[in-house]
Amino acid sequence: MTIVQRDDLSDAPPSHPEEIKSVFDLRVGENIAMHASFRITPAGVISTGIAVAAVAFAFGYLASTLQGRRR
Protein backbone atom coordinates (compact mmCIF):
# COMPACT_ATOMS: atom_id res chain seq x y z
CA MET A 1 0.00 0.00 0.00
CA THR A 2 1.37 3.42 -0.97
CA ILE A 3 0.88 6.47 1.22
CA VAL A 4 0.55 9.74 -0.69
CA GLN A 5 1.46 13.03 0.95
CA ARG A 6 -1.15 15.71 0.40
CA ASP A 7 -0.53 19.40 -0.13
CA ASP A 8 -2.36 21.03 2.79
CA LEU A 9 -3.94 24.37 1.89
CA SER A 10 -4.01 25.57 5.48
CA ASP A 11 -0.21 26.07 5.41
CA ALA A 12 -0.16 27.99 2.12
CA PRO A 13 -0.18 31.78 2.26
CA PRO A 14 -3.46 33.30 1.03
CA SER A 15 -3.36 34.47 -2.57
CA HIS A 16 -6.24 36.86 -1.91
CA PRO A 17 -6.95 38.73 1.36
CA GLU A 18 -10.62 37.67 1.41
CA GLU A 19 -10.03 34.05 0.43
CA ILE A 20 -12.37 31.40 1.85
CA LYS A 21 -10.71 28.06 2.64
CA SER A 22 -12.14 24.74 3.74
CA VAL A 23 -10.32 21.47 4.43
CA PHE A 24 -11.99 18.26 5.57
CA ASP A 25 -11.21 14.61 6.09
CA LEU A 26 -13.87 11.93 5.63
CA ARG A 27 -13.28 8.41 6.88
CA VAL A 28 -15.69 5.52 6.29
CA GLY A 29 -14.67 2.34 8.06
CA GLU A 30 -11.05 1.26 8.13
CA ASN A 31 -10.25 1.23 4.42
CA ILE A 32 -11.95 4.31 2.94
CA ALA A 33 -10.54 7.78 3.56
CA MET A 34 -11.05 10.98 1.61
CA HIS A 35 -9.12 14.22 2.09
CA ALA A 36 -10.45 17.30 0.32
CA SER A 37 -9.73 20.99 0.28
CA PHE A 38 -11.53 23.92 -1.26
CA ARG A 39 -10.44 27.50 -1.91
CA ILE A 40 -12.55 30.32 -3.37
CA THR A 41 -12.75 34.13 -3.34
CA PRO A 42 -15.91 36.25 -3.02
CA ALA A 43 -15.71 37.04 -6.75
CA GLY A 44 -15.71 33.30 -7.43
CA VAL A 45 -18.85 32.87 -5.31
CA ILE A 46 -20.62 35.61 -7.29
CA SER A 47 -19.47 34.18 -10.64
CA THR A 48 -20.67 30.71 -9.64
CA GLY A 49 -24.07 32.13 -8.68
CA ILE A 50 -24.40 33.93 -12.02
CA ALA A 51 -23.43 30.77 -13.92
CA VAL A 52 -25.95 28.64 -12.01
CA ALA A 53 -28.68 31.24 -12.59
CA ALA A 54 -27.92 31.33 -16.33
CA VAL A 55 -28.10 27.55 -16.63
CA ALA A 56 -31.36 27.45 -14.64
CA PHE A 57 -32.83 30.18 -16.87
CA ALA A 58 -31.81 28.27 -20.02
CA PHE A 59 -33.38 25.02 -18.77
CA GLY A 60 -36.55 26.89 -17.79
CA TYR A 61 -36.77 28.47 -21.23
CA LEU A 62 -36.28 25.08 -22.92
CA ALA A 63 -38.91 23.45 -20.71
CA SER A 64 -41.47 26.17 -21.48
CA THR A 65 -40.72 25.90 -25.21
CA LEU A 66 -41.21 22.13 -25.20
CA GLN A 67 -44.54 22.46 -23.34
CA GLY A 68 -45.75 24.99 -25.93
CA ARG A 69 -45.03 22.60 -28.83
CA ARG A 70 -46.98 19.72 -27.26
CA ARG A 71 -50.28 21.60 -27.17
C-alpha positions in Angstrom: 0.0 0.0 0.0 1.4 3.4 -1.0 0.9 6.5 1.2 0.6 9.7 -0.7 1.5 13.0 0.9 -1.1 15.7 0.4 -0.5 19.4 -0.1 -2.4 21.0 2.8 -3.9 24.4 1.9 -4.0 25.6 5.5 -0.2 26.1 5.4 -0.2 28.0 2.1 -0.2 31.8 2.3 -3.5 33.3 1.0 -3.4 34.5 -2.6 -6.2 36.9 -1.9 -6.9 38.7 1.4 -10.6 37.7 1.4 -10.0 34.1 0.4 -12.4 31.4 1.9 -10.7 28.1 2.6 -12.1 24.7 3.7 -10.3 21.5 4.4 -12.0 18.3 5.6 -11.2 14.6 6.1 -13.9 11.9 5.6 -13.3 8.4 6.9 -15.7 5.5 6.3 -14.7 2.3 8.1 -11.0 1.3 8.1 -10.3 1.2 4.4 -11.9 4.3 2.9 -10.5 7.8 3.6 -11.1 11.0 1.6 -9.1 14.2 2.1 -10.5 17.3 0.3 -9.7 21.0 0.3 -11.5 23.9 -1.3 -10.4 27.5 -1.9 -12.5 30.3 -3.4 -12.8 34.1 -3.3 -15.9 36.2 -3.0 -15.7 37.0 -6.8 -15.7 33.3 -7.4 -18.8 32.9 -5.3 -20.6 35.6 -7.3 -19.5 34.2 -10.6 -20.7 30.7 -9.6 -24.1 32.1 -8.7 -24.4 33.9 -12.0 -23.4 30.8 -13.9 -25.9 28.6 -12.0 -28.7 31.2 -12.6 -27.9 31.3 -16.3 -28.1 27.5 -16.6 -31.4 27.5 -14.6 -32.8 30.2 -16.9 -31.8 28.3 -20.0 -33.4 25.0 -18.8 -36.6 26.9 -17.8 -36.8 28.5 -21.2 -36.3 25.1 -22.9 -38.9 23.5 -20.7 -41.5 26.2 -21.5 -40.7 25.9 -25.2 -41.2 22.1 -25.2 -44.5 22.5 -23.3 -45.8 25.0 -25.9 -45.0 22.6 -28.8 -47.0 19.7 -27.3 -50.3 21.6 -27.2 
